[in-house]
Amino acid sequence: MPRKRPEPEPQPDEALHAPSLTTEEVAEASELSAVGAHVVHEAIRKEAETELSRPTIALAWSGLAAGLSMGLSLLTEGLLRSHLPDEDWRPLIAKLGYSIGFLVVILGRQQLFTENTLTPVLSLFARRDARTASNVARLWTVVLLANLLGAALFAIALAHANVQPARVEDAFAQIGREAARGSFANVFIRAIFAGWLIALLVWLLPAAETARVPIIVIMTFIVGLGGFPHIIAGAIEVFYSVLVGDTTWAHFLGGYAAPTLLGNIVGGVLLVAALNYAQSLGTGRD
C-alpha cells in the first residue's frame, strides 16, 4: 500500500486566515483590525511635533478661540438646567450641555490646555532635551493664558450683557457656586480625574474614525456629571460666580484655579502620557 504523503504545514499567515477568504478580504480584515498602541502613540507624537512648531502668535489666537468656545459649555448647560425641573435626574440631561464646548474646540482644532498636557509631553519623552522642554513650557504657558483670557471674556459677557432671562442667569450662578465648592485637597484629587479623562479622550481619537463625536460627548459628559474640575470649562463657571458676587477672587485663585491646574496636569501627564508612552515601548516599536 503506497505511503500517504504528509500534508504541507501551513505558513503562519495561512494558519490564521479562514480558507474561504480571498486575498482582498484578508487585506480588508487587516485594515479593520484594532490599531496598535505604538501606532496611536506615533500619531499623537507627530501631532505634538506640529503643535510645538507653531509660532507663539498662532497658539495665542487658537487658545483664545478655545477659551471663548468653552463658554458654550456653561451657556448650554445653563439653558438646559433652567428648563428642567429640580429633580435628581436633572443632571443626566443638563450635563450633556457641558460637552458642547469640547465638541467645538476639538473638532475645530482649537488649542485647549488639557489636551496639551498630553501631546507635547510625548515629544519631550522622546527627545529628552532642554530645547524641547523649553518649547513645551512655551506652548503650555501661551495656551493656558489665552484659554483663561477667552474664558474670562465669555464670563463677563454672560454676567453683564443681559443676554439671557433671569432664570437662565440663576442657573449660571448655581453652576458657578457648585464648581467653586471643595477644599484645596478635594479639588486637586477630583481634578486628577478630569485631566485623566480628557487626556484619555485625546488618546482615543486617532483610532475613533467615524465615532469621534460620540467619544467626545461620552468622555466629557462623565467629566461634567462627576463634577471633576477642568481648568478652562470650570474657570468660566467660577469666573461667573466671582462676577456676580458669589465667590471671591482669592478663592478663585487659591481654592479653585491652583488645585485644578495641578490636578489636571497630574492626571494628563502621569496617568495617561507616561503610562501610554511606557506601553508603546513595551511593543518594541517606539
Secondary structure, DSSP 4 states (H G I P E B T S, - for coil): -PPPPPPPPPPHHHHHS-TT--HHHHHHHHHHSPPPHHHHHHHHHHHHHHHHTS-HHHHHHHHHHHHHHHHHHHHHHHHHHHTS-SSTTHHHHHGGGHHHHHHHHHHTT---GGGGGTHHHHHHHHH-SHHHHHHHHHHHHHHHHHHHHHHHHHHHHHHHS--S-HHHHHHHHHHHHHHH-S-HHHHHHHHHHHHHHHHHHHHHGGGTGGGHHHHHHHHHHHHHHTT---TTHHHHHHHHHHHTTSS-HHIIIIIIIHHHHHHHHIIIIIIIIIHHHHHHHHTT--
